[in-house]
C-alpha cells in the first residue's frame, strides 16, 4: 500500500534512503555509521541530479530505486534484529541498492554489464574504506538476475560461502529480494510487469515479461526466501499467488497445477484473465485464513 501511494507523487530518493537507514539500523550509535549514512544520501542526491530534465525509463526509474531501497532497509533491519547481520553491513546494503541501477540503459540484463557499470559509478562517487568498497561492489554485481539462484544456494548452505563471508552472501540475497519486492506484490507486480514490457518493447523479453506464465516463473524464481523475508511475510504472500494459479486451473477445468492455470489465463483476453486471477487470489487468501482460524 505504501509503494502504491508513493507512486502517486514525485519520487523522493533521499527520503527513501533516510527511511531505509532508520529501518536498517535504528538508533545504533556506532561511530562509523554516520559517514556511511552520509555517503548513501550523497548518492541519492547525485542520482537525483543525474535525472534532472531527463525522461526516465518506464521501469528502471527513481520510483523503482526508492522502493528497492526501502525494501532493503526493512529486510536488513529484520536480519539485524535476528542477529544475522552487523549494523555496518546493513548500511552498506542500503548504500549498494541506492546505486544498483545507476546508468541503466533500459535493456534486458543477465550478462553483468549493467551491474558493472553501476558499481563503477558508485565506487567513483566518493571515498569508502577498502572493505566497504568490496562489499558494495559485491552486492551490486550480484543483483545480476542470472546470479539469483546461486545467491539463494549460498545462503541455504548448498554452496560454500563466498570470498567475503556468509553475512555478505546474505546481504546479496537480501538485495535480490529487495530488487523485486514491489514486483512480488499482488497488485503492484502487474503494473511493474507492464512497465518492464514497455521498457523492453521490441525485444523477445518485452513480448513475454507481462504474461501470466512469466509471473508464475518470477514467483518461483524467488521461492527460496531468506529468513528475513520469510519473517516479513513475503514467502507466504508469494506461495498464495502460486496457489492461486493452481486454483484457476481447477476452476476452469484445465488441470490441477499452476502451469496449467497460467497457460489458460494467457489464452484469454487480458482484462478477463486479470479479473479471474484476482478473484481467485482473493478466494485463496480467504481459504487460507479460514484454515488457520
C-alpha positions as CSV (number, residue, x, y, z in Angstrom):
1,X,0.0,0.0,0.0
2,X,2.8,2.4,0.8
3,X,4.5,1.8,-2.5
4,X,1.3,2.4,-4.4
5,X,0.7,5.7,-2.5
6,X,4.3,6.9,-3.1
7,X,3.9,6.3,-6.8
8,X,1.2,9.0,-6.9
9,X,3.8,11.7,-6.1
10,X,7.2,12.5,-7.5
11,X,10.0,10.1,-6.5
12,X,11.8,11.0,-3.2
13,X,15.0,9.1,-3.3
14,X,16.7,10.9,-0.4
15,X,13.5,10.4,1.7
16,X,13.6,6.7,0.8
17,X,17.3,6.5,1.9
18,X,16.6,8.1,5.2
19,X,13.7,5.7,5.9
20,X,15.7,2.7,4.8
21,X,18.6,3.6,7.0
22,X,16.3,4.1,10.0
23,X,14.8,0.7,9.4
24,X,18.1,-1.0,8.8
25,X,20.0,0.1,11.9
26,X,17.7,2.2,14.0
27,X,19.5,4.5,16.6
28,X,22.7,2.5,16.6
29,X,25.5,4.7,17.9
30,X,28.4,3.0,16.2
31,X,30.9,5.8,15.2
32,X,31.5,4.6,11.6
33,X,27.8,4.6,10.6
34,X,27.2,8.4,10.2
35,X,29.8,8.5,7.4
36,X,28.2,5.6,5.6
37,X,24.8,7.3,6.0
38,X,26.1,10.5,4.5
39,X,27.5,8.5,1.6
40,X,24.1,6.9,0.9
41,X,22.4,10.3,1.0
42,X,25.0,11.8,-1.2
43,X,24.4,9.0,-3.8
44,X,20.7,9.7,-3.7
45,X,21.2,13.4,-4.4
46,X,23.7,12.6,-7.2
47,X,21.2,10.2,-8.9
48,X,18.5,12.8,-8.5
49,X,20.8,15.4,-10.1
50,X,21.6,13.0,-12.9
51,X,17.9,12.6,-13.7
52,X,17.0,16.3,-13.8
53,X,15.3,17.2,-17.0
54,X,15.6,13.7,-18.4
55,X,12.8,11.3,-19.4
56,X,13.1,8.3,-17.0
57,X,12.7,4.7,-18.0
58,X,9.3,3.1,-17.6
59,X,10.5,0.5,-15.0
60,X,14.1,1.3,-14.0
61,X,13.4,4.8,-12.7
62,X,13.7,6.5,-9.4
63,X,10.4,5.1,-8.1
64,X,11.8,1.6,-8.6
65,X,15.1,2.6,-6.8
66,X,13.2,4.2,-3.9
67,X,11.1,1.1,-3.5
68,X,14.2,-1.2,-3.6
69,X,16.0,1.0,-1.1
70,X,13.0,0.9,1.3
71,X,12.7,-2.8,0.9
72,X,16.4,-3.3,1.5
73,X,16.2,-1.3,4.7
74,X,13.4,-3.3,6.0
75,X,15.0,-6.7,5.1
76,X,18.4,-5.6,6.6
77,X,16.6,-4.4,9.7
78,X,14.9,-7.8,10.1
79,X,18.2,-9.7,9.5
80,X,20.0,-7.4,12.0
81,X,17.2,-7.9,14.6
82,X,17.6,-11.7,14.0
83,X,21.3,-11.4,14.8
84,X,22.3,-12.4,11.2
85,X,23.7,-9.1,10.1
86,X,26.0,-6.5,11.5
87,X,24.8,-2.9,11.5
88,X,27.6,-1.6,9.3
89,X,26.8,-4.3,6.7
90,X,23.1,-3.4,6.9
91,X,24.0,0.2,6.0
92,X,26.3,-0.9,3.2
93,X,23.5,-3.0,1.8
94,X,21.4,0.2,1.6
95,X,24.3,2.1,0.0
96,X,24.6,-0.6,-2.7
97,X,20.9,-0.6,-3.5
98,X,20.8,3.2,-3.9
99,X,23.2,2.9,-6.8
100,X,22.5,-0.6,-8.1
101,X,20.8,0.6,-11.3
102,X,22.7,3.8,-11.8
103,X,23.2,4.4,-15.5
104,X,20.7,1.6,-16.5
105,X,20.0,1.9,-20.2
106,X,16.7,0.0,-20.3
107,X,18.0,-3.1,-22.0
108,X,17.4,-6.6,-20.6
109,X,20.3,-7.7,-18.3
110,X,21.8,-11.0,-17.3
111,X,25.3,-10.6,-18.6
112,X,26.5,-8.4,-15.7
113,X,27.3,-5.4,-17.9
114,X,24.7,-3.1,-16.3
115,X,25.8,-4.1,-12.8
116,X,29.4,-3.5,-13.5
117,X,28.6,0.0,-14.8
118,X,26.5,0.8,-11.8
119,X,29.2,-0.4,-9.4
120,X,31.9,1.6,-11.1
121,X,29.7,4.8,-10.8
122,X,29.1,4.2,-7.1
123,X,32.7,3.5,-6.2
124,X,33.8,6.6,-8.1
125,X,31.3,8.8,-6.3
126,X,33.3,9.2,-3.1
127,X,35.6,7.6,-0.5
128,X,34.8,4.3,1.1
129,X,37.1,2.0,3.1
130,X,38.6,-0.9,1.2
131,X,36.3,-3.4,2.9
132,X,33.2,-1.2,2.3
133,X,34.2,-0.9,-1.4
134,X,34.4,-4.7,-1.7
135,X,31.0,-5.2,0.0
136,X,29.2,-2.6,-2.1
137,X,30.7,-3.8,-5.3
138,X,29.9,-7.4,-4.5
139,X,26.3,-6.7,-3.6
140,X,25.7,-4.6,-6.8
141,X,27.4,-7.2,-9.1
142,X,25.2,-9.9,-7.6
143,X,22.0,-8.1,-8.4
144,X,22.5,-9.6,-11.8
145,X,19.3,-11.7,-12.3
146,X,21.4,-14.6,-13.6
147,X,23.0,-15.0,-10.2
148,X,19.8,-15.1,-8.1
149,X,19.7,-19.0,-7.9
150,X,23.4,-19.1,-6.9
151,X,22.9,-16.4,-4.2
152,X,20.0,-18.4,-2.8
153,X,22.0,-21.6,-2.7
154,X,24.9,-19.9,-0.8
155,X,22.5,-18.7,1.9
156,X,20.9,-22.1,2.1
157,X,24.3,-23.7,2.6
158,X,24.1,-25.7,-0.6
159,X,27.2,-23.9,-1.8
160,X,30.3,-22.8,0.1
161,X,30.4,-19.2,1.4
162,X,31.7,-16.6,-1.0
163,X,35.0,-14.8,-0.5
164,X,33.6,-12.1,1.7
165,X,31.8,-14.5,4.1
166,X,28.3,-15.7,5.0
167,X,27.0,-12.3,6.1
168,X,27.8,-10.7,2.7
169,X,26.3,-13.7,1.0
170,X,23.1,-13.0,3.0
171,X,23.3,-9.3,2.0
172,X,23.4,-10.3,-1.7
173,X,20.3,-12.5,-1.2
174,X,18.5,-9.7,0.6
175,X,19.5,-7.4,-2.3
176,X,17.9,-9.8,-4.8
177,X,14.7,-9.9,-2.8
178,X,14.6,-6.1,-2.4
179,X,15.2,-5.7,-6.1
180,X,11.9,-7.5,-6.9
181,X,10.0,-6.7,-3.7
182,X,7.5,-4.4,-5.4
183,X,7.1,-6.9,-8.3
184,X,6.2,-9.7,-6.0
185,X,3.3,-7.7,-4.5
186,X,0.0,-8.9,-6.0
187,X,-1.3,-5.7,-7.4
188,X,1.8,-3.5,-8.0
189,X,3.5,-6.5,-9.5
190,X,1.3,-6.4,-12.6
191,X,1.9,-2.7,-13.0
192,X,5.6,-3.3,-12.8
193,X,5.4,-6.1,-15.4
194,X,3.6,-3.8,-17.8
195,X,6.2,-1.1,-17.3
196,X,9.0,-3.6,-18.0
197,X,7.3,-4.8,-21.1
198,X,7.1,-1.2,-22.3
199,X,10.8,-0.6,-21.4
200,X,11.8,-3.8,-23.3
201,X,9.4,-3.3,-26.2
202,X,10.8,-4.7,-29.5
203,X,12.7,-7.5,-27.7
204,X,11.7,-11.1,-27.1
205,X,11.7,-10.4,-23.3
206,X,9.3,-7.5,-23.8
207,X,6.8,-9.8,-25.5
208,X,6.7,-12.2,-22.6
209,X,7.5,-10.4,-19.4
210,X,3.9,-9.4,-18.6
211,X,2.3,-12.8,-19.3
212,X,0.9,-15.0,-16.6
213,X,3.5,-17.6,-17.3
214,X,6.2,-15.1,-16.7
215,X,4.5,-14.0,-13.5
216,X,4.5,-17.6,-12.3
217,X,8.1,-18.0,-13.2
218,X,9.1,-14.9,-11.3
219,X,7.3,-16.1,-8.2
220,X,9.0,-19.5,-8.4
221,X,12.5,-18.0,-9.0
222,X,12.3,-16.3,-5.6
223,X,10.7,-19.2,-3.8
224,X,13.8,-19.8,-1.6
225,X,13.4,-16.8,0.6
226,X,15.8,-15.5,3.2
227,X,14.8,-15.9,6.9
228,X,14.2,-12.2,7.0
229,X,11.9,-12.2,4.0
230,X,10.0,-15.2,5.4
231,X,9.5,-13.4,8.8
232,X,8.2,-10.3,6.9
233,X,5.6,-12.5,5.2
234,X,6.9,-12.3,1.7
235,X,7.3,-16.1,1.3
236,X,3.7,-16.8,2.3
237,X,2.4,-14.0,0.1
238,X,4.2,-15.5,-2.9
239,X,3.1,-19.0,-2.1
240,X,-0.5,-17.8,-2.1
241,X,-0.1,-16.3,-5.5
242,X,1.3,-19.5,-6.9
243,X,-1.5,-21.5,-5.2
244,X,-4.0,-19.2,-7.0
245,X,-2.7,-20.3,-10.4
246,X,-3.5,-23.9,-9.4
247,X,-6.9,-22.8,-8.2
248,X,-7.5,-21.1,-11.5
249,X,-6.7,-24.4,-13.3
250,X,-9.2,-26.2,-11.2
251,X,-11.9,-23.6,-11.7
252,X,-11.5,-23.7,-15.4
253,X,-11.3,-27.5,-15.6
254,X,-7.8,-27.3,-17.2
255,X,-5.9,-29.3,-14.7
256,X,-4.6,-29.0,-11.2
257,X,-1.2,-27.4,-11.4
258,X,-0.1,-23.7,-11.5
259,X,1.4,-24.1,-15.0
260,X,-2.0,-25.1,-16.4
261,X,-3.7,-22.2,-14.7
262,X,-1.1,-19.7,-16.2
263,X,-1.5,-21.2,-19.7
264,X,-5.3,-20.9,-19.5
265,X,-5.1,-17.3,-18.4
266,X,-2.7,-16.4,-21.2
267,X,-5.2,-17.8,-23.7
268,X,-7.9,-15.4,-22.5
269,X,-8.5,-11.7,-23.1
270,X,-6.2,-9.8,-20.8
271,X,-8.8,-7.9,-18.7
272,X,-10.9,-11.1,-18.2
273,X,-7.9,-13.1,-17.2
274,X,-6.8,-10.5,-14.6
275,X,-10.2,-10.4,-13.1
276,X,-10.4,-14.2,-12.8
277,X,-6.9,-14.4,-11.3
278,X,-7.5,-11.5,-8.8
279,X,-10.8,-13.1,-7.8
280,X,-9.2,-16.5,-7.3
281,X,-6.3,-15.0,-5.4
282,X,-8.8,-13.2,-3.0
283,X,-10.7,-16.5,-2.5
284,X,-7.4,-18.4,-1.9
285,X,-6.4,-15.8,0.7
286,X,-9.8,-16.2,2.4
287,X,-9.5,-20.0,2.4
288,X,-6.0,-19.8,3.9
289,X,-7.4,-17.5,6.7
290,X,-10.2,-19.9,7.3
291,X,-7.8,-22.9,7.7
292,X,-5.8,-21.0,10.3
293,X,-8.7,-19.5,12.2
